[in-house]
Amino acid sequence: MYTKIKSAILNGFEGRLIDIESAMTAGLPSFIIIGLPDAIVKESTERIRAALKYYKITLPPRRIIINLSPAGIRKSGAHLDLGIVMTLLKLLNVVKFQLEGDYSFLGELTLEGKILPLNGVLVLLETLKKAGVKKVILPAGNYEEGSYVEGIELVPVTALDDVIRYINDGRVPESPLRQYEEDKLASESGVNYSEIKGQESAKRAVAIALSGCHNLLLIGPPGTGKTMLLKNTPSLLPVLSFEESMEVAKVYGASGRDGLYYIKKKRPPFRAPHHSIGRAALVGGGSRPQPGEIALANKGVLFLDELSEFKGEFLELLREPLENKEMVISRLGHRVVYPTDFILLAAMNPCKCGYYGSEMKTCTCTPSTVRRSLSKLSKPLLDRIDMIVWVNDVEIEVLRSNPNNRSLTTEELKEMIRDGRQRIESVTASKDEIEFEAESERVMQHGYNTLELSPRTYQKVIAISRTIAMMDDCVTVKSHHVLEALQYRKVEKLFRGV
């Protein structure tokens, strides 16, 4: 007696197709799972025994073998419970239909036969869809999230008897949709950008960075508004497209987080880890690789406040993800790739006292202390940060309420970013490139030599110049666009002087 169904397991952000094979043979009564199962999968034998007993279904006194193929891949996940038990029910003639081919089952069993939701449902469903599976029976708690995968029929169930009734009688239980309360945007729960006085050039830099998806570092004395400027950027970010929200949801779902939120709300992720964060939490890892903050910030923003307080060796790990837009985690026997297409926003003080370079206050740090603080950021890492902006101290006259002190508001910045992105997307879709005028080329060449740019930073200045030109709705890059882009590399000399 033999039967087989298709199923899938998670391999980080990706899914992998497997077969669940069941056979009953003569021999001493036993129930074993082979095919390199981990402890969670091995324990499914006891969950299945208890669930079947709850429904008064008894396994015969025979040798029962479950094989998970291919045998050379380690299998993990309690979501295989439902697939395994359904192959057994087929062998026992409790369910009467052909399991092979079009059907698959996902879900974890409790001892009383309830079916619990699983992690990574979007990834698993897309893997099964590519394998030709037409219908998947899955936990009701995953139904709404799974329904966003097109081209595959889903049947939501809450208990094992629901599955049996559906297969034998065609009755589909109802599945309630998950409701989310209307959460507030940062602009509603935080500050309005009009409240940040005297930092109009820094606000302009934030708008350029978010419009063109450029990495940005704000550096300057403490208390000048660097953190406020960056931590409220969620209120400025445009919503995600459906494809982007699905990609974000897959990463969150595969790591056991709520991915459905990002599909329904289409909010870009905003991650702001503390500088005491560990290596695996930042870039991902572990014996069973999990995504780190850089992968959870995919299609959104990674905000690193007090950048110089992070361990230098951890910051160096950001170089490849920033360049390649992916993080590769290799372990013995397998390799996991997570997307890391995020905007890096960072803020820092130039030294321990914070006043190195300040025009209003005197720095009390020794040269070695300043050097130690600034040397946390290596030249290769600085090359990958598109824009470095000095945030000045603010005069008291600017801070006082004065109607003449005009300050950009959140709504104005949001409109600038939205319009800028629309123009950039339009130009990208047309596959046209914004050309540089002759004078712009001369300014660019002069800036390259004067600022001693590397080829990488040269390309970044070109990209920023084009972003500024498109934000200004210009068809060519003018000299003042290049000059503005070049000023975002001038502060880099501060790091070279230590």
C-alpha positions as CSV (number, residue, x, y, z in Angstrom):
1,M,0.0,0.0,0.0
2,Y,1.5,3.3,-1.1
3,T,0.6,6.9,-1.8
4,K,2.3,10.2,-2.4
5,I,1.6,14.0,-2.4
6,K,3.6,17.1,-3.2
7,S,4.5,19.5,-0.4
8,A,7.1,22.2,0.2
9,I,9.6,23.4,2.8
10,L,11.2,26.8,3.5
11,N,14.8,27.5,2.8
12,G,15.1,31.0,4.1
13,F,13.3,33.3,1.7
14,E,12.9,30.5,-0.9
15,G,10.7,27.4,-1.0
16,R,11.8,23.9,-2.0
17,L,9.5,21.2,-3.4
18,I,9.4,17.8,-1.7
19,D,7.3,14.6,-1.9
20,I,5.6,13.0,1.0
21,E,5.5,9.2,0.4
22,S,3.6,6.8,2.7
23,A,3.7,3.1,2.7
24,M,2.3,0.3,5.0
25,T,4.1,-3.0,5.0
26,A,4.1,-6.2,6.9
27,G,6.4,-6.2,10.0
28,L,6.6,-5.1,13.6
29,P,4.2,-2.3,14.3
30,S,6.0,1.1,13.9
31,F,5.6,4.6,12.6
32,I,8.8,6.2,11.3
33,I,9.7,9.2,9.2
34,I,12.8,9.0,7.0
35,G,14.4,11.4,4.5
36,L,16.5,13.6,6.9
37,P,13.7,15.1,9.1
38,D,14.7,17.4,11.9
39,A,13.3,17.0,15.5
40,I,10.2,19.0,14.7
41,V,9.2,16.7,11.8
42,K,10.1,13.5,13.8
43,E,7.8,14.6,16.6
44,S,4.9,14.8,14.1
45,T,4.4,11.0,14.6
46,E,3.1,11.6,18.1
47,R,1.0,14.6,17.1
48,I,-0.6,12.5,14.3
49,R,-1.2,9.5,16.6
50,A,-3.0,11.7,19.2
51,A,-5.0,13.6,16.5
52,L,-6.2,10.4,14.9
53,K,-7.1,8.9,18.2
54,Y,-9.2,12.0,19.0
55,Y,-11.3,11.3,16.0
56,K,-11.4,7.6,16.8
57,I,-9.2,6.6,13.9
58,T,-6.8,3.8,14.8
59,L,-3.6,3.1,12.9
60,P,-3.3,-0.6,12.0
61,P,-0.6,-2.8,13.7
62,R,1.7,-2.6,10.7
63,R,5.0,-1.0,9.7
64,I,4.2,2.6,8.6
65,I,7.0,4.4,6.7
66,I,6.9,8.1,5.7
67,N,9.6,9.1,3.3
68,L,10.3,12.8,2.6
69,S,12.2,13.1,-0.7
70,P,14.6,14.1,-1.9
71,A,16.3,12.4,1.0
72,G,19.5,14.5,0.9
73,I,17.8,17.8,2.0
74,R,17.1,18.4,5.7
75,K,13.3,18.8,6.2
76,S,12.0,21.2,8.8
77,G,8.6,22.5,9.7
78,A,5.5,21.3,11.6
79,H,3.4,22.4,8.5
80,L,4.2,18.9,7.1
81,D,1.9,17.3,9.6
82,L,-1.3,17.7,7.5
83,G,0.3,16.3,4.4
84,I,1.6,13.3,6.3
85,V,-1.7,12.5,8.0
86,M,-3.6,12.8,4.7
87,T,-1.4,10.2,3.0
88,L,-2.2,7.9,5.9
89,L,-5.9,8.5,5.7
90,K,-5.7,7.7,2.0
91,L,-4.1,4.4,2.8
92,L,-6.8,3.7,5.4
93,N,-9.5,4.6,2.9
94,V,-10.9,7.3,5.2
95,V,-10.7,9.8,2.3
96,K,-11.6,8.7,-1.2
97,F,-9.9,10.6,-3.9
98,Q,-6.7,10.7,-5.8
99,L,-4.2,12.7,-3.8
100,E,-1.4,12.5,-6.3
101,G,-0.8,15.4,-8.6
102,D,-3.1,18.4,-8.1
103,Y,-3.6,18.5,-4.3
104,S,-1.3,19.6,-1.5
105,F,-1.9,20.1,2.3
106,L,-0.2,22.5,4.7
107,G,-0.7,22.9,8.4
108,E,0.4,21.9,11.9
109,L,-1.7,19.5,13.9
110,T,-2.5,19.8,17.6
111,L,-3.3,16.7,19.7
112,E,-7.0,17.3,19.3
113,G,-6.8,17.6,15.6
114,K,-6.9,21.4,15.3
115,I,-4.9,22.9,12.4
116,L,-2.6,25.8,13.3
117,P,-1.3,28.5,11.0
118,L,2.2,28.3,9.5
119,N,5.1,30.6,8.6
120,G,6.0,31.5,5.1
121,V,2.7,30.6,3.4
122,L,3.3,32.9,0.4
123,V,6.7,31.3,-0.4
124,L,5.3,27.8,0.0
125,L,2.2,28.4,-2.2
126,E,4.3,30.0,-5.0
127,T,6.6,26.9,-4.8
128,L,3.6,24.5,-5.1
129,K,2.1,26.6,-7.9
130,K,5.2,26.4,-10.0
131,A,5.1,22.6,-9.5
132,G,1.7,22.4,-11.0
133,V,-0.4,22.0,-7.8
134,K,-3.9,23.3,-8.5
135,K,-5.5,23.2,-5.0
136,V,-4.0,23.6,-1.5
137,I,-5.8,22.9,1.8
138,L,-4.3,25.1,4.4
139,P,-5.1,26.6,7.9
140,A,-7.9,29.2,7.9
141,G,-5.4,31.6,9.7
142,N,-3.3,31.7,6.5
143,Y,-6.2,31.8,4.0
144,E,-6.4,35.6,3.5
145,E,-2.6,36.0,3.1
146,G,-2.4,33.0,0.8
147,S,-5.3,34.4,-1.3
148,Y,-2.9,37.0,-2.8
149,V,-1.1,34.2,-4.7
150,E,-3.0,34.0,-8.0
151,G,-3.6,30.9,-10.0
152,I,-4.1,28.4,-7.2
153,E,-7.3,27.4,-5.3
154,L,-7.2,27.5,-1.5
155,V,-9.4,25.7,0.9
156,P,-9.3,27.0,4.5
157,V,-9.7,24.6,7.3
158,T,-9.5,24.7,11.1
159,A,-9.5,21.0,12.1
160,L,-8.8,17.6,10.6
161,D,-12.5,16.7,10.4
162,D,-13.0,19.8,8.1
163,V,-10.5,18.3,5.7
164,I,-12.2,14.9,5.7
165,R,-15.6,16.5,5.2
166,Y,-14.4,18.6,2.3
167,I,-12.7,15.7,0.5
168,N,-15.6,13.3,1.0
169,D,-18.6,15.7,0.8
170,G,-17.2,18.9,-0.8
171,R,-18.2,21.1,2.1
172,V,-15.9,24.2,2.5
173,P,-15.9,25.9,6.0
174,E,-16.0,29.7,6.2
175,S,-12.8,31.6,6.9
176,P,-13.1,35.0,8.6
177,L,-10.8,37.8,7.3
178,R,-8.2,39.3,9.6
179,Q,-9.0,42.9,10.5
180,Y,-6.5,45.6,11.2
181,E,-7.1,48.8,13.1
182,E,-6.3,52.0,11.3
183,D,-2.8,52.8,12.6
184,K,-1.4,56.3,12.5
185,L,1.3,57.5,10.2
186,A,4.4,58.9,11.8
187,S,3.2,62.4,10.7
188,E,0.2,61.9,13.0
189,S,2.0,60.3,15.9
190,G,5.3,62.2,15.6
191,V,6.4,65.7,14.7
192,N,5.6,67.7,11.6
193,Y,8.7,68.7,9.6
194,S,7.7,72.3,10.0
195,E,8.6,72.0,13.7
196,I,12.3,71.3,12.8
197,K,13.7,74.8,12.4
198,G,16.8,75.9,10.6
199,Q,17.6,72.7,8.7
200,E,16.1,73.3,5.3
201,S,19.1,72.1,3.4
202,A,19.0,68.8,5.4
203,K,15.3,68.5,4.6
204,R,16.1,69.0,1.0
205,A,18.7,66.2,1.3
206,V,16.2,63.9,2.8
207,A,13.7,64.6,0.0
208,I,16.4,63.8,-2.6
209,A,17.5,60.6,-0.8
210,L,13.9,59.3,-0.6
211,S,13.0,60.3,-4.2
212,G,16.0,58.6,-5.8
213,C,16.5,55.9,-3.2
214,H,20.0,57.2,-2.2
215,N,21.7,56.3,1.0
216,L,22.1,59.3,3.4
217,L,24.3,60.1,6.4
218,L,23.6,63.2,8.5
219,I,26.6,64.3,10.7
220,G,26.8,67.2,13.1
221,P,26.6,68.4,16.7
222,P,24.1,66.9,19.1
223,G,20.6,68.4,19.4
224,T,20.5,69.8,15.8
225,G,17.6,67.6,14.7
226,K,19.4,64.8,12.8
227,T,17.4,62.0,14.5
228,M,14.1,63.9,14.2
229,L,14.7,64.4,10.5
230,L,15.3,60.7,9.8
231,K,13.1,58.8,12.3
232,N,10.0,60.5,10.9
233,T,10.7,59.5,7.3
234,P,7.9,56.8,7.3
235,S,5.5,59.7,7.0
236,L,7.2,60.7,3.8
237,L,7.5,57.4,2.0
238,P,5.2,56.6,-0.9
239,V,3.2,53.4,-0.6
240,L,4.5,50.1,-2.0
241,S,3.3,48.6,-5.3
242,F,1.6,45.2,-5.0
243,E,4.7,43.4,-6.2
244,E,6.9,45.2,-3.7
245,S,4.5,44.5,-0.8
246,M,4.4,40.8,-1.8
247,E,8.2,40.7,-1.6
248,V,8.2,42.3,1.8
249,A,5.4,40.0,3.0
250,K,7.4,36.9,1.9
251,V,10.4,37.9,4.0
252,Y,8.3,38.7,7.0
253,G,6.1,35.7,6.7
254,A,9.1,33.3,6.3
255,S,10.6,34.6,9.5
256,G,7.4,34.2,11.5
257,R,6.3,37.8,11.4
258,D,3.1,39.3,10.1
259,G,3.5,39.6,6.3
260,L,-0.2,40.2,5.6
261,Y,0.1,43.7,7.2
262,Y,2.4,44.9,4.4
263,I,0.1,43.5,1.7
264,K,-3.0,45.2,3.1
265,K,-1.4,48.5,4.2
266,K,1.4,48.7,1.6
267,R,3.6,50.6,4.0
268,P,7.3,50.4,3.4
269,P,9.2,48.8,6.3
270,F,11.1,51.1,8.6
271,R,13.7,49.4,10.8
272,A,15.7,51.2,13.5
273,P,17.9,48.8,15.4
274,H,19.8,50.0,18.5
275,H,23.5,50.3,18.3
276,S,23.9,47.4,20.7
277,I,22.5,44.9,18.2
278,G,24.3,41.7,17.5
279,R,25.8,40.5,14.2
280,A,23.1,37.9,13.4
281,A,20.3,40.3,14.3
282,L,21.7,42.9,12.0
283,V,22.7,41.0,8.8
284,G,20.9,37.6,9.5
285,G,22.2,34.2,10.4
286,G,21.8,31.5,13.0
287,S,22.0,27.7,12.8
288,R,18.7,28.0,10.9
289,P,19.3,31.2,9.0
290,Q,16.9,34.0,9.8
291,P,16.7,37.4,8.1
292,G,18.4,40.3,9.9
293,E,17.3,43.9,10.1
294,I,18.8,44.6,6.6
295,A,16.5,42.0,5.0
296,L,13.5,43.2,7.1
297,A,14.1,46.7,5.8
298,N,13.9,45.5,2.1
299,K,11.9,48.0,0.0
300,G,11.9,50.4,2.9
301,V,14.3,52.2,5.2
302,L,17.1,51.0,7.5
303,F,17.7,53.8,10.1
304,L,21.0,53.6,12.0
305,D,21.0,56.3,14.7
306,E,24.3,57.0,16.5
307,L,26.2,55.3,13.6
308,S,29.6,55.6,15.2
309,E,28.4,53.6,18.2
310,F,27.8,50.5,16.1
311,K,30.7,48.0,16.1
312,G,33.0,48.8,13.2
313,E,33.1,45.1,12.1
314,F,29.3,45.0,11.9
315,L,29.2,48.2,9.8
316,E,31.6,46.6,7.3
317,L,29.2,43.8,6.8
318,L,26.8,46.3,5.2
319,R,29.1,46.8,2.2
320,E,28.0,43.9,0.1
321,P,24.3,44.2,0.9
322,L,24.4,47.9,0.0
323,E,26.2,47.2,-3.3
324,N,24.5,43.9,-4.4
325,K,21.0,44.4,-2.9
326,E,21.1,40.9,-1.4
327,M,22.6,39.1,1.6
328,V,23.9,35.6,1.2
329,I,24.1,33.4,4.3
330,S,25.9,30.2,3.8
331,R,25.7,27.2,6.2
332,L,27.0,23.7,5.9
333,G,24.8,22.0,3.3
334,H,22.7,25.0,2.2
335,R,22.7,28.6,1.2
336,V,20.1,31.3,1.8
337,V,19.7,34.6,-0.1
338,Y,17.7,37.5,1.3
339,P,16.9,40.7,-0.6
340,T,18.3,43.9,0.9
341,D,17.0,46.6,-1.4
342,F,16.7,49.3,1.3
343,I,17.6,53.0,1.7
344,L,20.2,53.5,4.4
345,L,19.6,56.5,6.6
346,A,22.1,57.2,9.3
347,A,22.9,59.9,11.8
348,M,26.0,60.4,14.0
349,N,28.0,62.9,16.0
350,P,31.6,63.6,14.7
351,C,33.2,62.8,18.1
352,K,32.4,61.8,21.7
353,C,31.6,65.4,22.9
354,G,29.8,65.9,19.5
355,Y,31.3,69.4,18.7
356,Y,34.2,68.6,16.4
357,G,33.7,70.9,13.4
358,S,31.0,73.0,15.2
359,E,31.1,76.8,14.5
360,M,29.3,77.6,17.8
361,K,30.9,75.4,20.4
362,T,34.4,74.1,21.2
363,C,35.3,70.5,20.9
364,T,36.8,69.0,24.1
365,C,38.0,65.7,22.5
366,T,41.6,64.8,21.9
367,P,42.7,64.2,18.3
368,S,43.0,60.5,19.0
369,T,39.4,60.4,20.4
370,V,38.1,62.2,17.2
371,R,40.1,59.8,15.0
372,R,38.7,56.8,16.8
373,S,35.2,58.0,16.4
374,L,35.4,58.9,12.7
375,S,37.5,55.8,11.8
376,K,34.5,53.6,12.5
377,L,33.4,54.3,8.9
378,S,35.9,53.0,6.4
379,K,36.5,54.5,3.0
380,P,34.8,51.6,1.2
381,L,31.7,52.0,3.4
382,L,31.6,55.8,2.9
383,D,31.8,55.2,-0.8
384,R,28.5,53.3,-0.6
385,I,26.8,56.2,1.2
386,D,25.6,58.4,-1.6
387,M,25.1,61.6,0.4
388,I,26.9,62.9,3.5
389,V,25.4,66.1,4.9
390,W,26.7,68.3,7.7
391,V,23.9,69.5,10.0
392,N,24.8,72.8,11.5
393,D,24.0,74.3,14.9
394,V,20.9,76.5,14.8
395,E,20.9,80.2,15.9
396,I,18.4,81.1,18.6
397,E,16.7,83.7,16.4
398,V,15.8,80.9,14.0
399,L,14.3,78.7,16.7
400,R,12.0,81.5,18.0
401,S,8.6,81.6,16.5
402,N,8.8,84.0,13.6
403,P,6.5,84.0,10.6
404,N,9.4,85.1,8.4
405,N,11.2,81.8,9.2
406,R,9.6,79.6,6.5
407,S,10.0,75.9,7.2
408,L,9.1,73.0,4.9
409,T,6.2,70.9,6.2
410,T,5.6,67.2,6.1
411,E,3.0,67.6,3.3
412,E,5.3,69.6,1.1
413,L,8.2,67.1,1.5
414,K,5.8,64.3,0.8
415,E,4.6,65.9,-2.4
416,M,8.2,66.6,-3.5
417,I,9.1,62.9,-3.0
418,R,6.0,61.6,-4.6
419,D,6.4,63.8,-7.7
420,G,10.1,63.0,-7.9
421,R,9.5,59.3,-7.8
422,Q,6.8,59.5,-10.4
423,R,9.1,61.4,-12.8
424,I,12.0,59.0,-12.1
425,E,9.7,56.0,-12.8
426,S,8.4,57.6,-16.0
427,V,12.0,58.2,-17.3
428,T,13.1,54.7,-16.3
429,A,10.1,53.1,-18.0
430,S,10.8,55.0,-21.2
431,K,14.4,53.8,-21.0
432,D,15.6,57.3,-21.8
433,E,18.6,58.8,-19.9
434,I,18.8,62.4,-18.7
435,E,21.8,63.7,-20.5
436,F,24.4,66.2,-19.1
437,E,24.8,69.6,-20.7
438,A,28.3,70.6,-21.7
439,E,28.8,73.0,-18.8
440,S,27.6,70.2,-16.4
441,E,30.2,67.9,-17.8
442,R,32.9,70.5,-17.1
443,V,31.6,71.1,-13.5
444,M,31.6,67.3,-13.0
445,Q,35.2,66.9,-14.1
446,H,36.3,69.8,-11.9
447,G,34.5,68.3,-8.9
448,Y,35.9,64.8,-9.6
449,N,39.5,66.2,-9.4
450,T,38.9,68.7,-6.6
451,L,37.1,66.3,-4.2
452,E,39.3,63.3,-5.2
453,L,36.3,61.2,-5.9
454,S,36.6,57.4,-6.5
455,P,35.0,55.9,-9.6
456,R,32.2,54.6,-7.3
457,T,31.4,58.0,-5.8
458,Y,31.7,59.5,-9.2
459,Q,28.9,57.3,-10.4
460,K,26.8,58.1,-7.3
461,V,27.2,61.9,-7.9
462,I,26.0,61.3,-11.5
463,A,23.0,59.4,-10.2
464,I,22.2,62.1,-7.6
465,S,22.5,64.8,-10.3
466,R,20.0,63.0,-12.4
467,T,17.6,62.6,-9.5
468,I,17.8,66.4,-8.7
469,A,17.2,67.2,-12.4
470,M,14.2,64.9,-12.6
471,M,12.8,66.4,-9.3
472,D,13.1,69.8,-11.0
473,D,11.3,68.4,-14.0
474,C,14.2,69.2,-16.3
475,V,15.0,67.2,-19.5
476,T,18.8,67.7,-19.1
477,V,21.2,67.9,-16.1
478,K,22.3,71.5,-15.6
479,S,25.4,72.7,-13.9
480,H,23.6,73.7,-10.7
481,H,22.2,70.2,-10.4
482,V,25.8,68.8,-10.5
483,L,27.0,71.5,-8.0
484,E,24.3,70.5,-5.6
485,A,25.1,66.8,-6.0
486,L,28.9,67.5,-5.4
487,Q,28.2,69.3,-2.2
488,Y,26.9,66.0,-0.7
489,R,30.5,64.6,-1.0
490,K,32.3,67.6,0.5
491,V,31.8,66.5,4.1
492,E,33.7,63.3,3.3
493,K,36.9,65.3,3.7
494,L,36.1,65.4,7.4
495,F,36.8,61.6,7.6
496,R,40.0,61.9,5.6
497,G,41.5,64.5,7.9
498,V,41.6,62.2,10.9
